[in-house]
Amino acid sequence: MAVIMKNALDNTKRSVVNQKLNKVLVNIYFNMFSSESIFKPIETEEQEVKKYV
């Protein structure tokens, strides 16, 4: 019975850790992709690059 309880607690702890990790990763990726600096125009004189801008 003790082994079953230990496994249940380990699974619960693992689940809590996974949920917290997921929240942290979501915040990191959201902040990365919502950053305005990612979408700033490229300033260049090269014609090859300008045609894609």
One Martini backbone bead per residue (centre of mass of N, CA, C, O) as a GRO file, in nm:
protein
   53
    1MET     BB    1   0.057   0.064  -0.019
    2ALA     BB    2   0.301   0.259  -0.001
    3VAL     BB    3   0.381   0.244  -0.302
    4ILE     BB    4   0.124   0.366  -0.416
    5MET     BB    5   0.143   0.638  -0.266
    6LYS     BB    6   0.419   0.721  -0.374
    7ASN     BB    7   0.339   0.720  -0.676
    8ALA     BB    8   0.111   0.927  -0.649
    9LEU     BB    9   0.289   1.157  -0.542
   10ASP     BB   10   0.492   1.164  -0.774
   11ASN     BB   11   0.280   1.227  -0.995
   12THR     BB   12   0.180   1.489  -0.870
   13LYS     BB   13   0.448   1.638  -0.867
   14ARG     BB   14   0.502   1.613  -1.170
   15SER     BB   15   0.250   1.766  -1.258
   16VAL     BB   16   0.315   2.035  -1.119
   17VAL     BB   17   0.585   2.083  -1.258
   18ASN     BB   18   0.475   2.080  -1.548
   19GLN     BB   19   0.281   2.320  -1.515
   20LYS     BB   20   0.496   2.529  -1.436
   21LEU     BB   21   0.674   2.496  -1.685
   22ASN     BB   22   0.460   2.572  -1.894
   23LYS     BB   23   0.414   2.862  -1.793
   24VAL     BB   24   0.701   2.962  -1.836
   25LEU     BB   25   0.725   2.898  -2.140
   26VAL     BB   26   0.488   3.070  -2.232
   27ASN     BB   27   0.605   3.340  -2.134
   28ILE     BB   28   0.860   3.337  -2.300
   29TYR     BB   29   0.733   3.310  -2.585
   30PHE     BB   30   0.548   3.552  -2.570
   31ASN     BB   31   0.776   3.764  -2.525
   32MET     BB   32   0.930   3.706  -2.781
   33PHE     BB   33   0.680   3.744  -2.996
   34SER     BB   34   0.590   4.040  -2.873
   35SER     BB   35   0.827   4.173  -2.972
   36GLU     BB   36   0.905   4.453  -3.160
   37SER     BB   37   1.200   4.389  -3.262
   38ILE     BB   38   1.121   4.163  -3.463
   39PHE     BB   39   0.936   4.381  -3.656
   40LYS     BB   40   1.155   4.540  -3.764
   41PRO     BB   41   1.293   4.694  -4.003
   42ILE     BB   42   1.514   4.671  -4.257
   43GLU     BB   43   1.836   4.825  -4.295
   44THR     BB   44   1.921   4.857  -4.641
   45GLU     BB   45   2.104   4.853  -4.969
   46GLU     BB   46   2.023   4.581  -5.060
   47GLN     BB   47   1.835   4.458  -5.316
   48GLU     BB   48   1.785   4.161  -5.231
   49VAL     BB   49   1.654   4.240  -4.955
   50LYS     BB   50   1.438   4.458  -5.038
   51LYS     BB   51   1.237   4.262  -5.194
   52TYR     BB   52   1.139   4.132  -4.896
   53VAL     BB   53   1.036   4.405  -4.735
   0.00000   0.00000   0.00000
